[in-house]
Amino acid sequence: MKLGALFLLTLLAAAGCTFASHSSQSRNSSSLVSFLYPSGSTPPQQNSIPELHVPLRVGLAFLPTQRTSGDASLDEAHKEELLERIRKKFSDRKFVSEIVIIPDYYLATSRGFEGLQGVQRLYNVDLMALVSYDQVAYTDDNKWSLGYLTIVGAYVVKGNTNDTTTLVDLAVVDPRTRSLVLRAGGTDTHHQNSTMIDSPRDIRLASGASFDAATEQMIVHFDSALTAFQTDVHEGRANVHIVARASAGGGSGGGGSIDGADLAALAALTLLSMGRIRKPA
């Protein structure tokens, strides 16, 4: 009798549990190539050489989201926070007068270089720094995905495996010449286990943390790329023309200010690289 009752209780307990076995995927992404070439045209083999009037006024914006599904997301407040982090990191460069954050809704209906030139004129900027991204979150139920079903949800064992992979890319382009001036990216992968009931929340938290980590890595890589670019400019190897802005000499100081001597040196070095100034024999 006791064995029969124990067996019945075991069956009832087993009936209250379930082994789930399924996978899901969330995705949130934008694309630089799709934005700049919305008609599907192929980027040109060679672009015109951009003429940079220093100090530069740069527009900074996230590209509009093109694909989103599931729990992975990047809300507007988080976008603004990441852009501000990027702006603060690079706004004190000598050849930058100002970095202007531009809301992505201005780019939603202004795709391609033609639309980008309209935004450039609207904000009176020299270059556009465009942030694109791709994030994928995978959720798999492993063999420990045992959930006890009650009226309030599925709890007990941390059986869901969540992997979140993120790429954040920053590209500086000159809309007038349709040229790519500088580019760098960062990546991050988050791995965690969670219960069935907590999985959506954990995916959202991992999504935000992964965007933060990928952005930080991108900033480090872009800082290195920018330092190398400055060296190339001074040594005449950069594929740009540097022109001193006429009104820069009398401007006020500040983190983004640049004096006349620096401007003259940049312009002279660029002219030297073009063969217009010859060293004495």
C-alpha positions, -999 to +999 in steps of 0.1 A: +000+000+000+028+024+009+047+015-022+016+021-043+010+055-027+047+065-032+045+055-069+013+075-073+029+106-057+059+102-080+037+101-111+018+132-099+051+150-093+063+140-127+031+153-142+038+187-127+071+189-144+081+193-180+112+189-201+112+217-227+133+214-258+133+243-282+155+271-295+148+307-303+166+337-317+163+375-313+180+399-336+185+437-337+206+452-365+214+480-389+237+481-419+261+507-432+262+493-467+224+490-469+219+525-457+244+541-480+234+520-510+197+514-505+191+505-541+215+476-538+242+493-560+278+482-555+301+507-537+326+523-562+361+509-564+377+543-558+361+574-542+371+611-546+397+624-522+378+643-494+389+678-486+388+683-448+385+719-435+399+718-400+389+722-373+361+698-382+325+698-372+313+662-371+278+648-370+273+616-349+243+593-353+231+558-350+218+543-382+181+534-380+173+499-370+165+477-401+157+444-384+144+436-350+128+405-335+124+390-301+138+404-268+171+418-281+166+456-284+184+489-282+161+516-269+165+553-277+177+562-242+205+536-245+214+549-279+218+584-266+239+572-237+263+554-261+265+583-285+273+606-256+301+582-245+316+584-280+312+621-282+330+627-249+359+604-258+368+622-291+355+658-287+388+671-273+408+663-304+426+694-317+413+691-352+376+688-340+357+719-332+324+701-322+307+667-324+270+671-328+247+642-319+220+637-345+187+618-338+184+587-360+149+597-371+165+623-394+182+594-412+151+571-413+137+589-444+170+602-458+188+570-469+218+570-493+244+596-498+218+620-512+198+619-480+230+621-459+240+653-477+207+668-467+213+660-430+249+673-434+235+707-447+208+708-420+233+705-392+262+722-410+287+695-404+318+685-424+317+647-418+292+622-406+302+595-380+277+567-384+272+539-358+258+506-371+253+474-351+242+438-353+232+418-322+219+382-321+207+365-290+202+327-290+183+308-263+185+270-261+169+247-235+196+222-224+190+189-207+185+206-174+156+226-187+132+213-160+104+236-150+077+230-124+045+243-139+023+263-115-002+291-119+026+317-117+050+303-142+080+280-147+107+280-120+133+258-103+163+249-125+185+273-145+181+254-177+180+281-204+213+289-221+215+324-235+243+336-258+243+372-270+268+384-297+271+420-306+290+440-332+292+478-330+308+497-360+317+534-363+324+547-398+333+583-406+322+593-441+323+624-463+289+627-479+301+651-506+327+629-520+310+596-509+343+586-493+350+565-462+375+584-441+379+561-411+363+530-396+366+508-366+345+482-348+341+463-315+325+429-306+313+412-275+298+378-266+278+372-234+270+337-221+246+330-193+221+305-179+187+314-167+154+299-157+125+297-181+106+325-164+136+348-162+149+342-197+132+373-214+145+396-186+180+381-187+181+385-225+173+422-222+199+427-195+225+408-215+216+428-246+223+461-229+255+449-213+268+434-246+261+467-264+281+486-237+310+462-239+311+462-277+309+500-278+338+503-253+359+480-275+350+500-306+360+532-289+395+517-281+399+505-317+387+538-331+411+557-309+440+536-322+428+541-358+424+578-353+460+581-339+473+561-369+453+584-392+468+615-376+503+600-382+494+593-418+483+629-423+515+643-408+536+620-429+516+627-461+502+592-465+465+599-457+441+599-487+427+633-478+434+670-484+437+691-453+427+728-456+430+753-427+396+770-421+400+807-426+381+817-395+397+793-371+426+815-361+405+840-342+382+815-326+379+809-289+398+782-271+385+750-257+388+712-260+383+712-297+403+744-306+433+744-329+458+772-333+471+788-365+505+770-362+489+736-361+467+745-391+496+757-411+516+726-403+488+703-413+482+722-446+519+723-454+524+686-448+494+678-470+507+700-498+541+684-494+525+649-498+509+661-530+542+673-545+533+710-545+561+719-521+596+705-528+623+700-502+655+719-509+682+699-526 
